[in-house]
Amino acid sequence: MSGGTYGRGSGFCVRQPGTNSRLMRALLRIVIMGYVIAIWFDVPLGGLGVTTGQCMAIAVPGLLFLWLQSSGIRVGPLSGGGLPVALGTIGLVFILAGSLLSAFQASDWTPVVDYFLRYMLGGLTVLAVYVAFRGEGVPSRVIRIIVLAAAAMSAMVCLGLIFPSIAEWIFDRPESLVRRAQGFNAHPNQLAMLVTAACPLAVSLVANSTRSWTTIGVLAVMLVAVVVTGSRANIVLAFALSLGMGLVVLLGARTKWEGLKVASALAALASTATWFALQIFPTVSPRAWEAFQRMTSVGGAEISEVFGPRSVLYATAWEEFTRSPWFGIGAGNAREVLSARHAHNILLETALTTGLVGLIGMTIFLGAIGMLLWILITGRGAHSDSPAVKILAYALALGTASYITSNMISDSFGGVTVRLLWVYLGIILVVLDARGHRTVSGDG
């Protein structure tokens, strides 16, 4: 067993690791970065029937377990976010219990197992990210990888749309350019919600980076990809959140250079939107053009026209929930009663598939995340954060809120996209822990 000393003990990991443990920690960090990349590039591994994302989803908690076992590191409460973390854990336990109880009602047990593993491994991934990067202050490398991976996938989508010859290499079929990039098993709405959730982080890099023009270009590419998907809600969210982040930075700018960087970022956003409206919508992406037309004529539209098939899904899901309110129809079994693979609303999906037990858990879990985000922005010690950390705190809060909002009308925390939420929550805990240690030291 590696030697070590005990610190002031306000985090999950309360023991300082020895030499062997530091090596394991470094390896865990590398695997987590691979996990982040696999969120965007979920490549099938030959004929094994699994993807890199699935392997990484197992590898991260597995490596965490090996590290904790070999190092004797103990687990304790978290500084700076104790109540939300406790409530989130309780909510997660209810979600897992609801999924197990729903198995008795399920017509297919395979999705139940997948659902259970998704949340169990997800909770462990949050802990792994926290333990791996605790003490670093801000895990800037992970944040850069999130943004760069989002930009890389965005560039692939845009290049594939504009240049058909490239599309034949990048995408599975020319007629499904937006739907399925090579190695990225996601619906256009999934791609849009992932890129949208990463946009505030990209703006934070614009504000905090010395290479502002490069990061502005990265942000513009990401926004282009969101618009191309034609996901109306995420198009609005992406631009609103990016502009909101720009306003946050502008109000907190201490120098003219900071204000100039923000102005440049906003100019890039405006030029991107204008370019799309004049060029790309009608010629390259009919889906985006249709979405743009519908967004500009929502005023006189009926609710059913705005939400389309979703209104039918919601009505059917609610009706089926009332028939099996206690344990649902079986976790992951929504497709057995719906015309889609999920209810396109995380709360309705949870109620339908895992009943009241799962719904109570999901409500507590989402409430805990809301509390965590509030503490991140306004909690004790937030006033003494450096300008860069303040900007990042807002970016993480807006990105996380964006992802959850998107899942109120799409995806329902699908297995591909929810991995980004686990990473965000882990990073937030790292930031809160650093703030907690600083406050304990007499800085607040």
N, C-alpha and C positions, 0 to 999 in steps of 0.2 A: 504494500500500500504506500502511495506517495505521501510524503510528509507535507505539512502545511500549517498555517496559523489561522486562528479565527479573527475575523474582522469585527466591525461594529455591528454587523448582523442585522441589516434592515432589508435585505433582499431575499429572494428565493434561495440563492446560493450564498451561504453565510461562512463558508470556509475558503481561505485562499489556497489555490491548488499548488502542488509541488511540480517538479520538472516533468515527470511523465504526464501528469494531468494537463500541463500547459500544452504539451504536444497533442493530446486528445482534444483539447479546446480548439487548437488551431485547425485540426482536421474537421471538427464539427463546423467551424466557420466556413471552411471550403465547401463542405457538403451543403450547407445552407445556401451559399451563393449558387451552387448548382441547382438547388431546389427552386430558387428564384428564377433562374434562366429557364428551367423546365416549365414554369407556369406559362411562358409564352411559346416555347418551342418544345412541345410535348411529343417527342419523336418516338414512334413505335420501334421496339428493339427486335428487329428481325422477325423470326417466326415464333418468338416466345409468348406472344399474346399479351404483352404488357408494354407500357410506355415508360419513358424516362421519368415523367412526372410521378407515376405510380411508384416506381422504384425509389425515387427521392423521398416521397411521402412516408415510406417505411424506413428508409435509411436514416433520416434525421432523428426521429424518436429512438430508433435502435441504437444509434451512436451516443445519444444523450444518456440512455440507460447504461450502456457500457462504461461511459465516463463516470457517471455517478457511482456505479458499483466499484470501479477500480480505484476511485479517489476517496471514497468515503465522505463525499460532500453531502452535507445535510440540507434539508429543505425547511424553510421558515417563511414568515409573512413578508410581504412586499412593502417597502417604504414608499409613501406618496400616493398609493392607490389601493390601500388595504380593503376598504369596504366594496368598491366596484369589483376588485379581483375575487373577493369572497362570494359576492352575489353571482358573478360570472361563472364561477366554479359550480355553485349550486344549480344555476340554470343549465349548465352543461351536463351535470349529473341527471337532471330531470329529462333532458333531451335524450340522453343515452338510455335511461330507464324507459322512456316512452317508446323508443325504437324497439327495445327488447319485448315490451308488452304487446306492441303492435304485431309481432311475429305470429301471435296466435290467430290473428285475423287475416294475415297475408296469404294471397294466393301464390306468391312466389317469394321464397326466402332469400334468394340471391341479392335482390336490391336491399333487403333489410340488413344483411351483413355489410354490404357496401356502405350503407347509410351510417351504421354504427361505427365502422372503421373510419369513415370520413371525419366524424366529430371527435372520436377518441384520439386519432392520430393528429387531428388539428389542434386539440388542446395541448397535446404534448409538443407540437411544433412551436406553439406560442412560448412554452416554457424553454424549449431548446434555443430559440432565438434570443430570449432574455438572458439565459445562462451563458451563452456563447459570447455575447457582446456586452455583458454587464461590466461596468467600470470603464467603458470606452467613451462614455458621454453621449456621443451621437454616432451610430454605425454608418458613417458616410459612404463606405464602400458598398454596402448593401443598397443604400438609397440610389447611388449612381447606377448600380446594376439594374435596379428596377426600371429606372428611366431609360437607360440605354437599350435594354431588352425590349421595352415598349416601343421605342423609336425604331429599332431594327425590324420588328414585326410590322410596324406601321409603314416603313419604307418598302417592305416586300409587298404589302397590299397595294400601295399606291403605284409602284413600278409595274406590278402585274396588271393593273387596270389600264394604265396609260400605254404600255408596250405589250401587245398580245404575244409577241415572240418570247418575251421574258415570262409572261404568264404561263405559257405552256411548260416552262421549266419549274416555275415557282409553285403553281397550283395544280391540283389534281385534274380539273377539267376546266376549259376556258369558259363554259357557261355558268360556272359557280365560283367566279373569281373572289367575291367577298366572303362567300360562305365557308370556304375551306382552304386555307393556305397549307402548303406542304408541311406536315408535322404538327399542325396546330388544329386540334380537334375541337373547334368551337363554332358556335352559331355567330352570325354577325353581331347580334346584340351582346354576346359574351365578349367578343373582341372590343366592342365599343365601351362596355362598362369597365373592362380592365384598363384600357388606355385612358379613359376619362378619370378613373381613380388615381392614375399616375400623373395626370396633368398638373395638379397642385405641387407635387414634388418637383416637377420640371421647372415650374415657376420659381420655386424656392432655390433651385440651382442657378437660375438666371440671376436672382438677387444676390446670391452668396458667392458665385463663381467669378474668377478673374477673366474667364473666357466667355464673356456674356454672349457674344455673337454666335458662338458655337451652340450654346445651350438654347438660345432663341430659335436657331434653326431646328434643333431637336424638338422643341415644343411645337413649332409650326408643322413639322412632319406628323407628329402625333395627332394634332387637331385635324389635319387633312384626312388621316385615316378614320377618325371618328365620323367625320362628315360623309365619307365614302360609304360607310356601313349603312347609312340611311336610318340609323336608330334615333328617332326624333328626340326622345327624352334625354339620351346621352349627348346628343349634339348640343342641346340647350345647357345641360349640366357642364359639359366640357368648357364651353366658352364662358358661362357664368362663373364657374369656379376659378378659371384662370384669370378672368378679369377681377374677381373678388380678391384673389391672392395678390394681384398687382396693386389693388387698392390698399390692402394690408401693408404691403411693402412701402408703398408711396407715403402712407400716413406715418410710417415709422422711420422713414429715411432720414439719416442724420447728415448726409452730404449731398451735394449736387450730383456727384457721380452715381450714387445709389438711385436718385430720382431719374437720372438719364437712362440707367439700365432698365428701370421699370417702364419708362416712356417708350423705350425701344421695343420692349417685350409687347406692350399694348399695341404699338404700331404693327408689329409682326402679326398679332392676332387679327387686327382689323384688315390688314392686307390679305391675309389668308382667307378670311371670310369673303371679302370682295372678289378675290380671284376665283373662288369656288362658285359664287353666285353667277359670275359672268362667263366662266369657261367650263368648269368640270361638271356641274350638275346636269345640264341637258345632253352632254356628249359622251361622257365616260361612265357615269354611274346613274342609270335610270332609277334605281332604287333610291338614291340620294335625292334626285330631282323630284320624285314623287313625294318623298318625305318633306322636302322643302315647300312644295306647293300645299300640302296638307297642313303644315305648321302655320302658314300664312293665311289660311282660311278656316281656322278652328272656330272662330267666333260664331258662325251660323251653323255649325255642325252639331249633330246629335251626339250624345255620349257614346252610343253604340258605334257611330262612324269613327269617332276618335280612337276608341280602344279596340275596335274591330272584333276579332275572334276572342279577345281576352274577356269581354263581357260575358260571353257564352261560357267560357272556362270558369269564371268566377261563380256564375250561377250554378253550374253543374257541381263544382267543388263544394259549395256551401250545402247544396241539397244532399250530397253524399255524406258530408260531415254530420249532418243532422240524423242520418240513419245509423252512424257508428260513432257517436260522440266521445265515448270513453277511451277507446284504444285505436281508433282510426281503422283504415283499411289495410295498413301495413306500410312501414317506412319504405319509401322509394317505389311504391306500387301505384302512383297516381295515374300512370298510363293505362292501368287496367280499367279505369272508369272515365278518363278524360280523352279528348282527341289529341292531346299533346303529352309530352313526357313529364310535365310538371304544371302546377297551377298558375305560374307566373306571378306569384305573390308569396313571399316566404312565410308569412303568418298563416295564410290560408292553406298553403301547401303542408305546413306542419300540422295544422288542425286536421286536415283531411287524412293524412297518412299516419300520424301518431296519436291523434286524439287530444283530449284535454291535458293529459300528462305532458306530452311533448309541447303543446301550445303554451302551457304555463312556463315550462322550461325556456322556450324560445323567447317569450315575453320578458322573463327575468334576464336572460342573456343579453338581449338587445338593450334593455334598460341599463344594465351594468356597463355596456359599451358606451352608451350615452353619457353616463356619469363619468366614465374614464376620460372621454373626450372633453367634458366640461372642466375636469380637474387639470387636464393637460393645458388648456388655454388660460384658465383663471385661478387654478389652485395655488396653494401655499408654495412660495418660491418662484412662481411664474414671473413675477415682477422683476426678479433679479437675473433672469435668463439673459444671455448675450443676445444681440439683435439677430444673429444667425440662427440661434436656437429658437427664438420666438417665431421667426419666419417658418422654420421647420415644424414647430408645434402646430401652427395653423394649417400648414400643408398636410400633415398627417391627419389632423382632425377633419379637414374638408375632404381629403381623399377617402378616408374611412366612411364618413357620412355619405359621400357620393356612392360608394359601392353598395351600402345598405339601402339607400334610396332606390337605386337601380333594381335591386332585388325585390322591391315592393311591386314592380310591374314586369319583371322578367327574371328568368334563371332560377330563382328560389335557392340560392346558395349551392349552385351546381358544383360537382366534384372538381371541375377544371378551374373555375374562377375563385372559389372560396379559399384556395390556397393563398391568394394575395391578402385576404383578410387576416389569416393567421400571422403572416409576416408583419403586417402593419401593427397588429396588436402587440407582437413581441417587441417591435421597435419602440412603440409607445411606452411599454414597461421599462425599457432601457433608459429612455429619456427621463421618466418619472423617478427612477431609482437614482440617477445621477443628481437630479434636483433634490431628492430626499437626503442624500449624503451631504450635499452642499448646505442644506438647511440645518441639518444636525450639527454641522461644523460651525454654525453661528452666523449664517448668511441670510437669515430671515427669521 
